[in-house]
Amino acid sequence: MGVTYFLHCKNCGFNKKIKLGVGFFGLEVPEQAQKDIESGKLGGEIKSFYDSLENPQVLAQRAVYRCAYCGDLQNIPEIFVRGENGEVYKHVYRCKKCRKADLEIVDTDDKLPSLSCPKCGKELEIKDIEAWD
């Protein structure tokens, strides 16, 4: 099951649509992540780790990240590669806006309703919620 949140800032008018989860079938996000790893799109470090494993498993779901530098909110997959012997690699993203490598995942269960606006710093409100499969 997936959920879409529509966030809005009453102060400056900022809007952001955020999708979380993987939906009923649950394969779209991990399959795309695996393709991105194999093609090298996500960088050499994760590809090297993936290629070094005999039977790697890619785990991925949509998540919300906040940049520690510019405050931008990004809705991108949280990606892990796991090996048969318990080895785990967690992919680290660069901010698409400022290119710094300090994106921090937002604990959506507790913090999504109290996120601050990346434009003005005021609290965002959840304007609407949709569930999808």
C-alpha positions in Angstrom: 0.0 0.0 0.0 1.3 3.5 -0.8 0.2 6.9 0.4 0.5 10.3 -1.3 0.6 13.4 0.9 -0.1 16.8 -0.4 1.9 19.3 1.7 1.2 23.0 1.7 2.6 26.1 3.3 0.0 28.7 4.3 2.7 31.4 4.6 4.4 31.3 1.2 2.2 29.0 -0.9 4.9 26.2 -1.3 3.3 22.9 -2.4 4.9 19.4 -2.5 3.4 16.0 -3.4 5.1 13.2 -1.5 4.6 9.5 -2.3 5.6 6.9 0.3 5.5 3.1 0.3 5.6 0.8 -2.6 2.0 0.0 -3.5 0.2 -3.3 -3.7 2.6 -5.0 -6.1 5.7 -3.6 -4.4 8.0 -4.3 -7.3 8.2 -1.0 -9.3 10.6 0.9 -7.0 13.0 -2.0 -6.2 13.2 -3.1 -9.9 14.0 0.4 -11.0 16.6 0.8 -8.2 18.2 -2.5 -9.4 18.3 -1.3 -13.0 19.9 2.0 -11.8 22.5 0.2 -9.8 23.4 -2.2 -12.7 23.7 0.6 -15.2 25.9 2.6 -12.9 23.4 5.5 -12.7 23.7 5.5 -8.9 27.4 5.7 -8.9 30.4 3.3 -8.8 30.4 2.6 -5.0 27.0 0.9 -4.9 27.6 -0.8 -8.2 30.9 -2.3 -7.0 29.2 -3.5 -3.8 26.3 -5.0 -5.8 28.7 -6.7 -8.3 30.8 -8.2 -5.5 27.9 -10.2 -4.2 26.8 -13.6 -5.5 23.0 -13.1 -5.0 22.4 -9.4 -4.1 19.0 -8.3 -3.0 17.8 -4.8 -3.6 15.4 -3.3 -1.1 13.8 0.0 -1.9 10.8 2.1 -1.1 9.8 5.7 -1.6 11.0 8.0 1.2 11.4 11.7 2.1 14.8 13.3 2.5 15.8 16.7 3.7 19.0 18.4 2.7 21.0 19.5 5.8 22.5 22.4 3.8 19.6 24.0 1.8 16.6 22.4 3.5 15.1 21.1 0.2 12.7 18.2 0.5 13.2 15.3 -2.0 10.9 12.3 -2.5 13.3 9.6 -3.7 13.8 5.9 -2.9 15.6 4.7 0.1 17.9 1.9 -1.4 19.7 -0.9 0.4 21.6 -3.7 -1.2 21.9 -6.9 0.9 24.1 -9.9 0.5 23.5 -13.5 1.6 25.9 -13.2 4.5 24.2 -10.1 6.0 26.4 -7.5 4.2 24.4 -4.3 3.7 25.0 -1.1 1.7 22.8 1.9 2.1 22.8 4.3 -0.9 23.7 8.0 0.0 22.3 10.7 -2.3 23.5 14.1 -3.2 21.0 16.9 -3.0 19.5 17.6 -6.5 19.3 21.3 -5.7 22.6 22.2 -4.0 24.6 19.0 -4.9 25.8 18.5 -1.2 25.8 14.9 0.0 24.0 15.4 3.3 20.5 14.2 2.6 18.9 13.0 5.8 15.9 10.7 5.7 12.8 12.1 7.4 11.1 9.8 9.9 7.7 10.1 8.2 5.7 8.4 11.0 6.6 11.2 13.4 7.9 14.2 11.5 5.9 14.4 8.2 3.1 16.4 9.8 5.6 18.9 11.3 8.0 19.5 8.4 9.2 23.0 7.9 8.8 24.7 4.5 12.1 24.7 2.5 11.3 28.2 1.2 10.2 30.2 4.3 10.8 27.9 7.3 7.2 27.9 8.5 5.4 24.6 9.3 3.9 22.7 6.3 0.4 21.3 6.6 -1.0 18.1 5.1 -3.6 19.4 2.7 -4.8 16.0 1.5 -3.9 12.3 1.6 -4.6 9.6 -1.0 -4.0 5.9 -0.6 -3.1 3.8 -3.7 -2.1 0.3 -4.6 
